[in-house]
Amino acid sequence: MVRLSSVTVDRTVSTIALALAYGLAGCSADGSGPNGSGNTGGGYTAPQGGGAAGTPAPGAGGASVPNGQGGAVNPGGGTPNNGAGGAGMPLGNGGAINPGSGGTGAGGAPNMPGAGGASVGGAASGGAAGGGGTPSGCGQGTYCMPGDDVAPPAPADGFQIVSPSSITVNPGDEQFWCYYKNVPGSGEVDIGGFKSWMTKGASHHFITFHTATGGADGSLVSCAFGSGDWVYATSKSGQIIGMDMPPNVGLPFQAGSKLVMNMHLINTSTAVVKPVVKLNVYFAKNMQYRAGSVFSLAANAQIAVPPNGTQTVRGSCTAGAGAKFFLWTTHSHKFTTADDINYISGGKTTNIVHTTDWEDPGTHVWGPPDFLTTKAGDSFSYSCTYKNTLSQTLTFGETAAHNEMCLAIGYYFPDTISASCL
């Protein structure tokens, strides 16, 4: 079974007790890159469109590398976006185009490919890991696009999981569900990406875990917390959110093992709703490296925001030398005023994620060859700041009405390198 984290998290009530016992964006910014200096821009949102891309403009982020559901992917091009270089935000019938990280003027506005897979921009000036700014949040994924639904992939490209139609949420109600689906096929099933959609106005977030055990295929059970290895999550509803692994990187699942969609649903309207959560799971092509993930729990034990008061909680993460990070993001609840993740290398601290919108958290994406590659002694720090508007103390928990969370989430490869958070 794939090891997605150095800590396999059982997010049950017992996990909360254990966590408590152990002490559990979109603006351009100039800064020095974690592995080289350069100016970082926010993620550029390209216009929607299909078909062939135009001629790359000077300063473009380099040729795209296909990594998705097939189809030709054209180089990122278009008018240079002065100061751009953060994670690109795609629109259209493919995946993401991420302009090359770093240097002023790097990675111009990308023209969109026709239907096909995701792509990642080539290298630009400014150092191996790009700049340390605050690229636009994208729902904890590598890309997002508008959409009222997400179509299932072709059978040869993947499969879709859809939450049961029996879920009904009354006005003002809050519900927690775990939906279990077996990984289809036989033998090892390599996964290279995800794409999701959930009903706007009724979906707080969902987290997908992978486990060898659990509920029967197709079973729906009430649960505040899921369990297993962290795979994918988003707190952005009413849009299509996706996460593509870099080329030749994937998650090797065993057929018959289980994906668990842990869904947190809130009806903020005055009418009864039947929220839907959909997750497309795409097969990897030519997988050579296993992805790993790391996420934090320790800071949650610090959360005790006094009535009408403020608090900042903090934690840290480490990874062995040679871990190639391709995404960092955060997860918290509505009382959050700021989340930050910093990269500390050679005595220098660089902010890589900053967000003030818990529903649309900052997400920093690195593409080949410019992954954020750790060196011996490197580390990450993270913090979450809250403003409690309630007349009671705000504590850690899953309920959005009077609980908070603080998670820093990173994805890297190869998973043979250990990474952990405190």
Beta strands, then each sheet from edge to edge (+ up, - down):
strand 1: 9-10
strand 2: 29-33
strand 3: 36-40
strand 4: 97-98
strand 5: 119-120
strand 6: 143-146
strand 7: 158-162
strand 8: 174-182
strand 9: 188-198
strand 10: 203-211
strand 11: 220-222
strand 12: 227-234
strand 13: 239-244
strand 14: 249-254
strand 15: 258-266
strand 16: 277-283
strand 17: 289-290
strand 18: 292-295
strand 19: 304-305
strand 20: 310-319
strand 21: 324-331
strand 22: 336-345
strand 23: 348-355
strand 24: 363-365
strand 25: 372-373
strand 26: 379-387
strand 27: 394-396
strand 28: 403-404
strand 29: 407-413
strand 30: 419-421
sheet 1: 1+ 12- 10+ 15- 8+ 11-
sheet 2: 2+ 3-
sheet 3: 4+ 5+
sheet 4: 6+ 13- 9+ 14- 17-
sheet 5: 6+ 13- 9+ 16- 7+
sheet 6: 18+ 29- 21+ 24-
sheet 7: 18+ 29- 21+ 25-
sheet 8: 19+ 27- 28-
sheet 9: 23+ 22- 26+ 20- 30+
end
